[in-house]
């Protein structure tokens, strides 16, 4: 097991999107792949601070602010880590750790983005003024949904923490999307009926936000939250108002579009499948992520005689030496979904390069070979030749977004790629051009979910390879917020 990336007590300067640095304090270090608990401190500068300045910021935090102002739980994902510089260390005492951390797991890039929002609150008077008049508890709004769903949705403010004050957390709003859809703008009574008709109170579209309310959100009136809804609010979400619109559309499709729900389930981190073997029995495949059109995951030579129950997956994944594989072809229908074993996958250390396969046949015939070295098309073959700019010009990017992503967002995304193409064709610096495109997507990332994220990454990666960049993935990851 590798050593922790950072050590408990370290003070780390984190480079934000505006090229300035924020400061975090590691109060619970962890090994790679586990959770690291960090606290954001109120310090910002053009360069990393000296050890003395960083220690002073930590003392100010303990003296004048409650501990849960900027807490995070961050998974150590090396590929998405921004520029981070250790600048000092402060002792962490047990009595200082009596507070809750953000329950959802995030990554270092998201932490850098949150520090940047804190910086804007402190330094940008116009930004503070734009969010001063925020909705109150119970305020309910209707809004048009994305084109892939159509119709109208609704959202309500469930909690409002205070009023304008010295820091942005005093104006956070927790917002729930209402799990329903209407053909036309609903009335307040219709929204109330939709809420009452639910037998459960799911965490539906919950965000914590200080952004200004979009003009497209139409006020309907006030529906105070129920005790059941208040019990669900932990105040640890984060997002923007537009996320509520996307979340309502997403959850409505999950409940009403079976193909959409299955596709999303199958592409989640930890989705695990039984792989039927040609000689009988089953191996396992646990999905890690999708990138550049390939499924990266764990092949487990379990050699099971029957399809296992989901409860057995953690033990099965831990009991056999796995193989990391990348598979280019779509997942065949013969694979049987078993459940999600993401927690078990977290505990498996990824070592070595993944074997690149042109299809699923080697996995479905794995019992015929003595070792993975005997698999056809095994090993890591040379990268295919990069595409040319002319070849990319002939492609229509984001074709699958039609009817799924708002037409305005699709148009803006294609315009970013066209501008990127023109700059590369003129011979501009390739890395600077790719960075500019990544940051352009950062500025319009309200609509970017899993599918859009993968498609944008693939397009930028192809342009990076066409421009002669050896490792476009690292460049993209360094600058993206989506």
C-alpha positions as CSV (number, residue, x, y, z in Angstrom):
1,X,0.0,0.0,0.0
2,X,1.5,3.4,-1.0
3,X,2.2,6.1,1.5
4,X,-0.3,8.9,2.0
5,X,0.0,11.6,-0.7
6,X,-0.1,14.2,2.1
7,X,0.4,13.9,5.8
8,X,-1.9,14.8,8.7
9,X,-1.3,18.4,9.7
10,X,0.2,19.6,6.4
11,X,-0.9,22.9,5.0
12,X,-1.3,22.8,1.2
13,X,-1.5,25.6,-1.3
14,X,-4.0,24.7,-4.1
15,X,-3.9,26.5,-7.4
16,X,-7.4,27.8,-8.5
17,X,-8.8,28.4,-11.9
18,X,-7.9,32.1,-11.8
19,X,-4.2,31.1,-11.2
20,X,-4.3,32.3,-7.6
21,X,-3.8,29.9,-4.7
22,X,-6.1,28.9,-1.9
23,X,-5.1,27.1,1.3
24,X,-6.2,23.8,2.8
25,X,-5.3,22.0,6.0
26,X,-5.0,18.2,6.0
27,X,-6.7,16.9,9.2
28,X,-6.9,13.3,8.2
29,X,-4.5,11.9,5.7
30,X,-5.1,8.7,3.8
31,X,-3.5,6.4,1.3
32,X,-4.3,6.7,-2.4
33,X,-7.8,5.5,-3.2
34,X,-9.0,6.2,0.3
35,X,-10.6,9.3,1.8
36,X,-8.6,12.3,2.9
37,X,-10.2,14.9,5.2
38,X,-9.2,18.4,4.6
39,X,-10.4,21.9,5.8
40,X,-10.3,25.0,3.6
41,X,-8.7,28.1,5.2
42,X,-9.4,31.7,4.5
43,X,-6.3,32.7,2.7
44,X,-5.7,33.6,-1.0
45,X,-2.7,34.8,-2.9
46,X,-0.9,35.0,-6.2
47,X,1.8,32.7,-5.0
48,X,1.9,29.9,-2.3
49,X,2.3,31.4,1.2
50,X,5.3,31.1,3.4
51,X,5.1,28.6,6.2
52,X,4.6,31.4,8.7
53,X,1.7,33.0,6.8
54,X,0.1,29.6,6.3
55,X,0.4,28.8,10.1
56,X,-1.2,32.2,10.9
57,X,-4.1,31.4,8.6
58,X,-4.7,28.1,10.4
59,X,-4.6,29.8,13.8
60,X,-7.1,32.5,12.6
61,X,-9.4,29.6,11.4
62,X,-9.3,28.0,14.9
63,X,-9.8,31.3,16.7
64,X,-12.6,33.0,14.7
65,X,-14.5,30.4,12.7
66,X,-16.5,27.3,13.4
67,X,-14.8,24.2,12.2
68,X,-17.4,23.2,9.5
69,X,-17.0,26.3,7.3
70,X,-15.1,24.5,4.5
71,X,-14.8,20.8,5.3
72,X,-14.3,18.2,2.6
73,X,-13.8,14.5,2.2
74,X,-11.7,14.0,-0.9
75,X,-10.8,10.8,-2.7
76,X,-7.1,10.9,-3.8
77,X,-7.5,10.8,-7.6
78,X,-4.1,11.5,-9.0
79,X,-5.2,12.1,-12.5
80,X,-7.5,15.0,-11.5
81,X,-5.3,16.7,-9.0
82,X,-4.6,20.4,-9.6
83,X,-1.3,22.1,-8.8
84,X,-0.7,21.6,-5.0
85,X,2.2,22.7,-2.9
86,X,3.0,21.7,0.7
87,X,3.9,24.9,2.5
88,X,4.0,23.9,6.2
89,X,2.5,21.8,8.9
90,X,0.4,22.3,12.1
91,X,-0.4,19.7,14.8
92,X,-3.9,18.2,14.7
93,X,-5.4,17.7,18.2
94,X,-8.3,15.2,18.7
95,X,-10.6,17.8,20.2
96,X,-10.3,19.9,17.0
97,X,-11.9,17.1,15.0
98,X,-15.3,17.0,16.6
99,X,-17.2,18.0,13.4
100,X,-18.8,16.4,10.4
101,X,-17.2,16.3,7.0
102,X,-19.0,16.5,3.7
103,X,-20.5,13.0,3.3
104,X,-20.2,12.9,-0.5
105,X,-16.8,11.9,-1.9
106,X,-15.3,14.4,-4.2
107,X,-11.9,15.0,-5.8
108,X,-9.2,17.6,-5.6
109,X,-10.4,19.5,-8.7
110,X,-13.8,20.0,-7.0
111,X,-12.0,21.3,-3.9
112,X,-10.1,23.8,-6.0
113,X,-13.4,25.0,-7.6
114,X,-15.0,25.5,-4.1
115,X,-12.0,27.5,-2.9
116,X,-12.4,29.7,-6.0
117,X,-16.1,30.3,-5.1
118,X,-15.0,31.3,-1.6
119,X,-12.4,33.7,-3.1
120,X,-15.1,35.3,-5.3
121,X,-17.3,35.8,-2.3
122,X,-14.5,37.6,-0.4
123,X,-13.1,39.7,-3.2
124,X,-15.9,40.4,-5.7
125,X,-18.5,42.9,-4.5
126,X,-20.7,42.4,-7.6
127,X,-20.8,38.7,-7.0
128,X,-21.9,39.2,-3.4
129,X,-24.5,41.7,-4.5
130,X,-25.9,39.3,-7.1
131,X,-26.7,36.7,-4.5
132,X,-27.9,39.0,-1.7
133,X,-31.7,38.6,-2.4
134,X,-32.0,34.8,-2.2
135,X,-35.3,32.9,-1.8
136,X,-36.5,31.8,1.6
137,X,-37.6,28.5,3.1
138,X,-40.6,27.0,1.2
139,X,-40.3,29.3,-1.8
140,X,-41.3,27.2,-4.8
141,X,-40.4,27.7,-8.5
142,X,-41.4,26.2,-11.8
143,X,-39.0,25.9,-14.8
144,X,-38.9,24.4,-18.2
145,X,-37.0,21.1,-18.4
146,X,-34.3,20.1,-21.0
147,X,-35.4,19.1,-24.5
148,X,-34.8,15.4,-23.9
149,X,-37.6,15.4,-21.3
150,X,-39.7,18.5,-22.2
151,X,-42.4,20.0,-20.2
152,X,-42.0,21.6,-16.8
153,X,-40.5,20.8,-13.4
154,X,-40.4,22.4,-10.0
155,X,-38.0,23.0,-7.1
156,X,-38.4,24.2,-3.5
157,X,-36.1,25.8,-0.9
158,X,-35.9,23.4,2.0
159,X,-33.4,25.2,4.2
160,X,-31.9,28.8,4.3
161,X,-29.0,29.3,6.6
162,X,-29.2,32.9,7.8
163,X,-28.8,36.1,5.8
164,X,-26.1,38.1,4.2
165,X,-23.1,38.2,6.5
166,X,-19.3,38.1,6.6
167,X,-19.0,34.8,4.7
168,X,-20.9,33.1,1.9
169,X,-22.0,30.1,4.1
170,X,-24.4,32.4,5.9
171,X,-26.5,32.6,2.7
172,X,-26.5,28.9,1.6
173,X,-29.8,27.5,0.4
174,X,-30.6,23.8,0.3
175,X,-32.9,23.1,-2.7
176,X,-34.9,20.0,-3.6
177,X,-36.2,19.3,-7.0
178,X,-39.9,18.1,-7.0
179,X,-40.0,14.5,-8.4
180,X,-42.7,15.2,-11.1
181,X,-43.1,16.6,-14.6
182,X,-45.9,18.6,-16.1
183,X,-46.8,19.4,-19.8
184,X,-47.3,23.0,-18.9
185,X,-46.4,25.3,-16.0
186,X,-47.8,23.8,-12.8
187,X,-49.7,25.6,-10.2
188,X,-48.6,25.6,-6.5
189,X,-51.5,23.2,-5.7
190,X,-50.3,20.8,-8.4
191,X,-46.8,20.9,-7.0
192,X,-48.1,20.3,-3.5
193,X,-50.2,17.3,-4.7
194,X,-47.2,15.8,-6.5
195,X,-45.1,16.0,-3.3
196,X,-48.0,14.5,-1.2
197,X,-48.4,11.6,-3.6
198,X,-44.9,10.3,-3.0
199,X,-44.6,7.5,-0.4
200,X,-40.9,8.3,0.0
201,X,-39.0,11.5,0.5
202,X,-35.8,10.9,-1.6
203,X,-32.8,13.2,-1.7
204,X,-34.0,14.7,-4.9
205,X,-32.0,17.4,-6.6
206,X,-30.5,18.6,-3.3
207,X,-28.0,21.4,-3.7
208,X,-26.5,24.1,-1.5
209,X,-26.2,27.3,-3.4
210,X,-25.5,31.0,-3.2
211,X,-25.9,31.8,-6.9
212,X,-28.5,34.2,-8.1
213,X,-31.8,32.7,-9.0
214,X,-32.1,32.4,-12.8
215,X,-34.8,34.5,-14.5
216,X,-36.2,31.3,-16.1
217,X,-37.3,30.1,-12.6
218,X,-40.9,31.2,-12.2
219,X,-42.2,31.9,-8.6
220,X,-45.3,29.9,-7.7
221,X,-45.7,30.6,-4.0
222,X,-44.5,29.0,-0.7
223,X,-44.8,25.4,0.5
224,X,-43.1,24.9,3.9
225,X,-41.0,21.7,4.1
226,X,-42.4,18.7,5.9
227,X,-40.6,17.2,8.9
228,X,-39.7,14.2,6.7
229,X,-38.0,16.5,4.2
230,X,-36.1,18.4,6.9
231,X,-34.8,15.1,8.3
232,X,-33.1,14.5,4.9
233,X,-31.2,17.8,4.8
234,X,-27.7,17.6,6.1
235,X,-26.6,20.9,4.6
236,X,-23.7,19.3,2.8
237,X,-24.7,19.5,-0.9
238,X,-23.3,22.0,-3.3
239,X,-24.2,23.2,-6.8
240,X,-26.1,25.8,-8.7
241,X,-29.7,26.6,-9.4
242,X,-29.4,25.2,-12.9
243,X,-28.4,21.9,-11.4
244,X,-32.0,21.6,-10.0
245,X,-33.4,21.8,-13.5
246,X,-31.0,19.1,-14.7
247,X,-31.6,16.9,-11.7
248,X,-35.3,16.9,-12.1
249,X,-34.9,15.9,-15.8
250,X,-32.4,13.2,-14.8
251,X,-34.5,11.7,-12.0
252,X,-37.7,11.8,-14.1
253,X,-35.9,9.8,-16.8
254,X,-34.6,7.4,-14.2
255,X,-38.1,6.6,-13.2
256,X,-39.8,6.7,-16.6
257,X,-37.1,5.7,-19.2
258,X,-35.9,2.2,-18.6
259,X,-33.2,2.2,-21.2
260,X,-31.7,5.5,-19.8
261,X,-31.7,4.1,-16.2
262,X,-30.0,0.8,-17.3
263,X,-27.4,2.6,-19.3
264,X,-26.5,4.9,-16.4
265,X,-26.5,2.0,-13.9
266,X,-24.1,0.0,-16.1
267,X,-21.7,2.9,-16.5
268,X,-21.4,3.8,-12.8
269,X,-18.2,3.3,-10.9
270,X,-18.4,-0.2,-9.4
271,X,-21.1,-1.7,-11.7
272,X,-20.3,-5.4,-11.6
273,X,-21.2,-8.0,-14.2
274,X,-21.1,-11.8,-14.5
275,X,-19.2,-12.7,-17.6
276,X,-20.3,-16.1,-19.1
277,X,-17.4,-18.3,-20.1
278,X,-17.3,-20.5,-23.2
279,X,-16.7,-23.6,-21.2
280,X,-19.4,-22.9,-18.6
281,X,-19.5,-20.9,-15.5
282,X,-18.8,-17.2,-14.9
283,X,-16.0,-14.7,-14.3
284,X,-16.6,-11.1,-13.0
285,X,-16.1,-7.6,-14.5
286,X,-16.2,-4.5,-12.3
287,X,-16.5,-1.2,-14.2
288,X,-14.1,1.5,-13.2
289,X,-14.7,4.2,-15.7
290,X,-15.2,4.9,-19.4
291,X,-12.7,7.0,-21.4
292,X,-12.0,7.5,-25.1
293,X,-14.7,5.0,-26.0
294,X,-13.3,2.2,-23.9
295,X,-14.5,0.6,-20.7
296,X,-11.8,0.4,-18.1
297,X,-12.4,-2.2,-15.4
298,X,-11.4,-5.2,-13.4
299,X,-11.6,-8.7,-14.7
300,X,-11.8,-11.2,-11.8
301,X,-11.1,-14.8,-12.8
302,X,-13.6,-16.1,-10.3
303,X,-14.6,-19.3,-12.2
304,X,-18.0,-19.4,-10.6
305,X,-20.4,-22.3,-11.3
306,X,-23.5,-20.0,-11.0
307,X,-24.4,-16.3,-11.0
308,X,-23.6,-14.9,-7.6
309,X,-25.8,-12.7,-5.4
310,X,-24.8,-9.1,-5.0
311,X,-24.0,-9.6,-1.3
312,X,-21.1,-11.9,-2.3
313,X,-19.3,-9.4,-4.6
314,X,-17.0,-7.7,-2.0
315,X,-15.6,-11.1,-1.0
316,X,-15.3,-12.3,-4.5
317,X,-13.5,-9.2,-5.7
318,X,-11.0,-9.4,-2.8
319,X,-10.4,-13.1,-3.1
320,X,-8.8,-13.4,-6.5
321,X,-5.9,-11.5,-8.2
322,X,-7.7,-9.3,-10.7
323,X,-6.6,-8.1,-14.2
324,X,-7.0,-4.5,-15.2
325,X,-8.4,-4.4,-18.8
326,X,-9.6,-1.8,-21.3
327,X,-12.3,-3.0,-23.7
328,X,-13.1,-1.1,-26.9
329,X,-16.3,-2.8,-28.0
330,X,-19.8,-2.1,-26.5
331,X,-20.7,-4.3,-23.6
332,X,-22.6,-7.4,-24.9
333,X,-26.1,-8.3,-23.7
334,X,-24.7,-11.7,-22.5
335,X,-23.1,-10.0,-19.5
336,X,-25.4,-10.1,-16.5
337,X,-25.6,-7.1,-14.2
338,X,-25.1,-8.2,-10.5
339,X,-25.1,-4.9,-8.6
340,X,-22.6,-2.2,-7.6
341,X,-19.4,-3.1,-5.7
342,X,-17.9,0.4,-5.6
343,X,-16.9,0.1,-2.0
344,X,-15.0,-3.1,-2.6
345,X,-13.4,-1.7,-5.8
346,X,-12.1,1.2,-3.6
347,X,-10.0,-1.2,-1.6
348,X,-8.3,-2.8,-4.6
349,X,-5.0,-1.2,-5.5
350,X,-4.5,-0.6,-9.2
351,X,-1.1,-1.8,-10.3
352,X,0.5,-2.0,-13.7
353,X,-1.0,-1.0,-17.1
354,X,-4.3,-2.3,-18.2
355,X,-4.5,-4.9,-21.0
356,X,-6.1,-3.4,-24.1
357,X,-8.7,-5.7,-25.8
358,X,-10.4,-5.1,-29.1
359,X,-13.6,-6.8,-27.8
360,X,-15.1,-8.9,-25.0
361,X,-14.3,-12.3,-26.6
362,X,-11.0,-12.8,-24.6
363,X,-12.9,-12.2,-21.4
364,X,-15.6,-14.6,-22.4
365,X,-13.0,-17.2,-23.4
366,X,-10.6,-16.6,-20.5
367,X,-11.1,-20.1,-19.2
368,X,-9.4,-21.5,-22.3
369,X,-6.0,-19.8,-21.6
370,X,-3.4,-20.7,-19.1
371,X,-2.7,-17.0,-18.3
372,X,-3.5,-13.5,-19.4
373,X,-0.4,-13.5,-21.5
374,X,-2.0,-16.0,-23.8
375,X,-5.1,-13.9,-24.5
376,X,-5.5,-12.9,-28.2
377,X,-4.8,-9.1,-28.6
378,X,-3.5,-9.0,-25.0
379,X,-0.7,-6.6,-24.0
380,X,-0.6,-2.9,-24.6
381,X,-0.2,-2.4,-28.3
382,X,1.1,0.9,-29.8
383,X,-1.4,3.7,-29.8
384,X,-3.2,4.1,-33.1
385,X,-1.9,6.9,-35.3
386,X,-3.4,10.2,-34.2
387,X,-6.2,11.7,-36.4
388,X,-5.5,14.6,-38.7
389,X,-7.2,18.0,-38.4
390,X,-8.9,17.3,-41.7
391,X,-10.3,14.0,-40.4
392,X,-11.6,15.8,-37.3
393,X,-13.1,18.6,-39.4
394,X,-15.2,15.9,-41.2
395,X,-16.7,14.6,-37.9
396,X,-19.9,15.8,-36.3
397,X,-19.2,16.0,-32.6
398,X,-21.8,15.5,-29.8
399,X,-24.3,14.0,-32.3
400,X,-25.9,12.0,-29.5
401,X,-26.7,15.1,-27.5
402,X,-29.7,16.0,-29.7
403,X,-32.8,15.8,-27.7
404,X,-30.8,15.3,-24.5
405,X,-28.9,18.5,-24.1
406,X,-30.4,22.0,-24.6
407,X,-29.8,23.2,-28.1
408,X,-28.1,26.4,-26.9
409,X,-25.6,24.3,-24.9
410,X,-25.0,22.0,-27.9
411,X,-24.3,25.0,-30.1
412,X,-21.9,26.6,-27.6
413,X,-20.0,23.3,-27.3
414,X,-19.6,22.9,-31.0
415,X,-18.5,26.6,-31.3
416,X,-15.7,25.9,-28.7
417,X,-14.5,23.0,-30.9
418,X,-14.6,25.1,-34.0
419,X,-12.5,27.8,-32.4
420,X,-10.1,25.2,-31.2
421,X,-9.8,23.8,-34.7
422,X,-9.2,27.2,-36.3
423,X,-6.4,28.0,-33.8
424,X,-4.6,24.7,-34.3
425,X,-4.9,25.0,-38.1
426,X,-3.2,28.4,-37.8
427,X,-0.3,26.8,-35.9
428,X,-1.0,28.3,-32.5
429,X,0.6,26.7,-29.5
430,X,-1.2,23.4,-29.1
431,X,-1.2,23.1,-25.3
432,X,-2.4,26.7,-24.9
433,X,-5.2,26.1,-27.4
434,X,-6.4,23.0,-25.7
435,X,-6.2,24.7,-22.3
436,X,-8.4,27.6,-23.6
437,X,-11.0,25.1,-24.9
438,X,-11.0,23.3,-21.5
439,X,-11.6,26.6,-19.7
440,X,-14.3,27.5,-22.2
441,X,-16.2,24.4,-21.2
442,X,-15.5,25.2,-17.5
443,X,-17.5,28.5,-18.1
444,X,-20.6,26.7,-19.4
445,X,-20.4,23.5,-17.3
446,X,-24.0,23.8,-15.8
447,X,-25.3,21.1,-18.2
448,X,-22.3,18.7,-18.1
449,X,-23.2,15.4,-16.6
450,X,-21.5,11.9,-17.1
451,X,-22.3,11.4,-20.8
452,X,-21.4,15.0,-21.8
453,X,-18.2,14.9,-19.7
454,X,-17.0,11.8,-21.5
455,X,-17.9,13.1,-24.9
456,X,-16.2,16.5,-24.3
457,X,-13.1,14.7,-22.9
458,X,-12.9,12.4,-26.0
459,X,-13.2,15.3,-28.4
460,X,-10.5,17.4,-26.7
461,X,-8.3,14.3,-26.4
462,X,-8.6,13.6,-30.2
463,X,-7.7,17.3,-31.0
464,X,-4.7,17.0,-28.5
465,X,-3.4,13.9,-30.3
466,X,-4.0,15.5,-33.7
467,X,-1.9,18.5,-32.5
468,X,1.0,16.2,-31.5
469,X,0.5,16.4,-27.7
470,X,1.8,13.1,-26.2
471,X,-0.4,13.1,-23.1
472,X,-3.6,15.1,-23.7
473,X,-5.3,13.5,-20.7
474,X,-3.0,15.1,-18.2
475,X,-3.4,18.5,-19.8
476,X,-7.2,18.3,-19.9
477,X,-7.4,17.0,-16.3
478,X,-5.1,19.8,-15.0
479,X,-7.5,22.5,-16.1
480,X,-11.0,21.1,-16.2
481,X,-13.6,21.7,-13.5
482,X,-16.3,19.4,-15.0
